[in-house]
Amino acid sequence: MKTSTLPKDTPGAKTGGTYLGLGTYLGLAGALLAMIVLFSLLSSHFLSYSTFSTIANQIPDLMVLAVGMTFVLIIGGIDLSVGSVLALAASAVSVAILGWGWSVLPAALLGMGCAALAGTITGSITVAWRIPSFIVSLGVLEMARGVAYQMTDSRTAYIGDAFAWLSDPVAFGIAPSFLIALGVIAIAHLTLTRTVFGRYLIGIGTNEEAVRLAGINPKPYKVLVFSLMGLLAGVAALFQISRLEAADPNAGAGLELQVIAAVVIGGTSLMGGRGSVISTFFGVLIISVLAAGLAQIGATEPTKRIITGAVIVIAVVLDTYRSQRARKRG
């Protein structure tokens, strides 16, 4: 008789564990610390509270997007549309405020709703027709960007300071958006490691057939994850609007690569079934500190791209090595 619990030998069935041990966290923390020390030696202005508070206030959008991408990768998917969906959400907010005269809250809900709908479309098509999410999200990427251009007539829409409170520093130079992003990380971590939903996601990414044989339909869970990814892209759009005081239809171009890089650097497997929101946060910090440090030492744009790309390649190689070791142990 089928039951609604995962088989005992399915990874994550007992604890919702993500199989990223203490060594992974220590390694990420060590890499981050080494990077800070290096840039502190190369630039006399790097090691300052001003630098770190600036980094903190610039990364909330990347943080929440990386949380969503962690969940997507854990179930064995990928979403390339997050940058365009962010622009779509921002454009919807601008139309609601400037065109329709809506107040801030309904406009924000509309933007997040549009983004969640885009994620739901990606997930539904992926699941219903069993098409790789890579291909589906690539199509949604183009469609969402096109709709964003239509909404704004391909021009930046200046909204003003309606959302400025999100990015205005409050205590110790830290903006509310960063604190909200930390809250999202905390909730996502508890969801992934302490709930049945989290255990199901780990099981789906590790062995979807085993989950199905256990009497659990993985389809709604997979769609829900993509919907969540879209919703978080909508939240990230609000963070960007608060900083720019405008909705740019070109916003988020290439952002999906930064998001995926941060998640993979954090140790989440591209093959699914393994990942951690906390390690993803370390990945975001590493990417952000690297970018800030290279900027402070005057690195040229080609140099920045070469170094960042090399870090991503190393992370992917390490992920492949970990996966091979895990299969051998299994």
N, C-alpha and C positions, 0 to 999 in steps of 0.2 A: 504494500500500500504506500502511495506517495505521501510525503509529509511536507510541511512548509518550512522545514529547517534544512540547512546545508549539511551534506555529508561531513563526518568528523575529519576526514582527511583532506577536505577542501581548504586551501590556505585562507585564513581569516575566519574560518567557521566558528572557532572557539572564542577568539578575542577581537576579531575585526582587525587583526594585526596587519601592518603594511610591510613587514619584513625589511624595514630600514632600522638597523640596530644602532646602538650607542656610538659605535665606531663611525658610522656615516655622519651623525650629527657632529661628532668631535672633528672629523675630517673637514666638514664644511666650515665649522667655526674656525678651525686652524687656517684654512685657506683664506677666509675673510680677514682674520687678524694679520696674516702675512702680507696681504694686499695693502691693508691700512699702514702697516709698518713701512712697506716699500715706498708707497706714495708720500708718506711723511718724511722719508729721507730725501726723496726727489723734489719735494715742494715744501717750502717753509710755511705755506699757508694752509696746507691740507689738514693737518691735525688741529682742528679747532671746532668749537661747538657750532659756530656759524655754518661750517661745511656740512656737518652731520644733520643739523636741523633743516638745512636747505634740501639735502638728499631726502630726508623723511617727508618733507612737504611736497616733493615732486613725484613720489612713487606710489601714492594710494591707488591710482588707476591701474598701474601695473600689478599691484598686490592683489586686488580683487579679481582681475582677469586671470592671474596665475592660479588663484584658488579654483576658479571654474575649470581651467585647463587641466589642473591636477585630477579632478574628478573625471573629466573626459578621457584623459590618457589612461587612468586606472581601469576603465571599462573597455579599453582597447580601441578607443576612437581618437579622432583628432579634429580640431575645428580651426580652419584657416580664415574664417569669416569675421573673427572678433573685432578686428580693426574697422572694417566696413560697417558692422552692426553698431559699433560705438558711434560712428559718424551718423548713421541712420537715426539713432536715439537722440543725439544732439540736435539734428535737423528737425526732428519732430517737436522737440521742446521749443525750438526757436519759432516754428510755425504757430504753435499753440499760444506762445506769449506775445509775439509781435503781430501775427496775422489775425488771431482769434481773440486776443485780449484776455486769455486765461491767466489765472493767478499761478503762483509758483508751484504749489503742491499738485494740482491737477495736471499741470504741464509736465512735472517730473514723473508722475505716474504714467502719463501717456508715453513718454520717452522710454521708460523701463518696460512698459507693456509691449511697445513695438519691438524692442530688442528681444524680449522673451518670446514673442511670436516668431521672430526670425530663427531663434534657436530651436523652437518647437518644430518649425518647418524642416530644418536640417535633420533633427533627430527622427522625425516621423518618416521622411523619405528614406533615410538611411536604414531604418528598421523595417519599414513596410516592404521595400523592394530589395533589401539586403545589398545595397550599394555601398561601397566603401565611403566612409564619412569624409575622407580626403577629397573625393570628387564632388560630393554633394555640397560640402562647405565652400569649395572653390566656386561653384555656381552661385551660391548664396552671397559670397563675397562680391561678385560682380553685380548681382541684382540689388543688394543693399546699398552699394555705392551709387548705383544709378538712381535709385529712389532718393537718396540723400541729395544728389545733384538737382533732381527735379524739384524737391521741396524748397531748396534755397536758390534756385536759378543759378547754380554753380558759383554762388558768391558767399563770402563769409557774412553771417548774420550777427550783428552786435546786439547782445541781449542786455548788457549793463551789469550792474552789481546785484542782480536778483539772487544769485547763488554764491555771492562773494563770501558769505559767512562760513562756507565749507573750507575755504582755503586761507582765510585770515587767521594768522597765528593767535592763539589764546594764552596758554600757559607754557612758559619756557620756550617760546618760539615755535611751538608745535601746533599745526592746524587741526581742526576737528576731523577733516577728511582722513588724516593718518590714523587717528584714534578709531574712527569708524572702520577703517580697513583692518586694523588690529582686531576689532570685535568680530569682523567677518572671518578672519583667520581662526580665532578661538572657537567660534561656533562650528566652522567647517571641520576643524580638527576633532572636536568632540563628536560630531556627526559621523565622521569616518571611522573613529576608533572605539566609540562607545555605544553605537546604535545598531539595530538590526539592518537598517538601510545601508549603513556603511559596510557591514559584513557582506551584504548581498552584492554591493558594487565590487568589492575585492574578489568575491567568488565569480562574478560575471567576467571580469577581466582575466582571471586565472583559468577558468574552465567553464565556459558558458553552458556547455552540454550537461555538465554535472549539476549545475544549478537548475536546469530545466528538468532533469530526471528527478530532482528533489521535490518537484511539484511547484516550483516558483517560475512564473512567467517573466523572463528578463526584459521583454520588450518595453513595458511601461517605465521601468527603471532607467533604461537607456534613453528613452525620449525625455524623461524628467531631467536627466543630467544635462542634456543639450539645452533644454529650456532654462535650467539654472545658469548655464554658461551665458546664454543670451541676456538673462536678467542682470547678471553681474556686469556684462558689457554696458547695460543701461546705467548701472550705478557708476561705472567708470566714466561714462559720458558726462554725468553730473559733476564729477570731480574735475574733469577737463574744462567744462564750461565755467566752473567757479574760478579757475586760474586764468583763463583767457578772456572771460566776460563776453564770450562769443561762441557761436556754433560754426565750425569750419567743416564743410562737406569733404575736405581732404584730410580731416583729422584721422589719426589711427592708421595711416598708410604704412604698412610694414610692421605695425605693432605686434601682429600675430607672431612674427619671428622672435621678437624680444620675449614675448610671453612663453612661447615654447622653449626657448633657450633657458629661461630662468627655471622652468619646471624640470627640464632635463638635467640641468646643472645641479638642481636640488636632489636628484636621485630617482625621480619617478621614471618608471620604465616605459619606453615607447611601445613595448610589447603588451602592456596591460598587466593588471594584477598586483602591482607594487607601486607604492608611492606614499608620500606624507606631506601634509599641508605645512607642517613646521619646517621640513627640509626645503619645501618650495619657497618659504619666506627667506631662508638663507640664500637660495638661488637668486631671488630678487635683489637682496642686499649685495651679493657678489657682482651681479650685472650692473647695478647702480653705482656702487663704489668704483668699479672698474671704469665706467664711463666718466664719472666725476674726476677721478684721478688722472686719467688720460687728458681730460680737458685742462686740468690745472697745470700739467707739465708741458702743455702746448703741443700735444701730439696732433698731427695732421689728420684730416678725415680718412684718407686711405689707410693710415697707420691704425687708427681706431678700429676700422672695419676688419683689418687683417688680424689684429690681436683678439678682438671679440669673436671673430669666426674661429680662430684657433682654439679658444676656450670652449666653444660649443662643440667642436669636433672632438676634443679631448673628453668632454663630458659624455658624448655619444659612445665613444670607444670604451670608456669605463662602464657605461650602462650595458654594452654588449658583453663585456668581460664578466660583469656580475651575473648577467642572465645565463651565460654559459656555465659558470660555477654552480649556480642554483640548479640547473638541469643535471649536472654531474652528481650533485649531492642527492638529487631526487632519484 
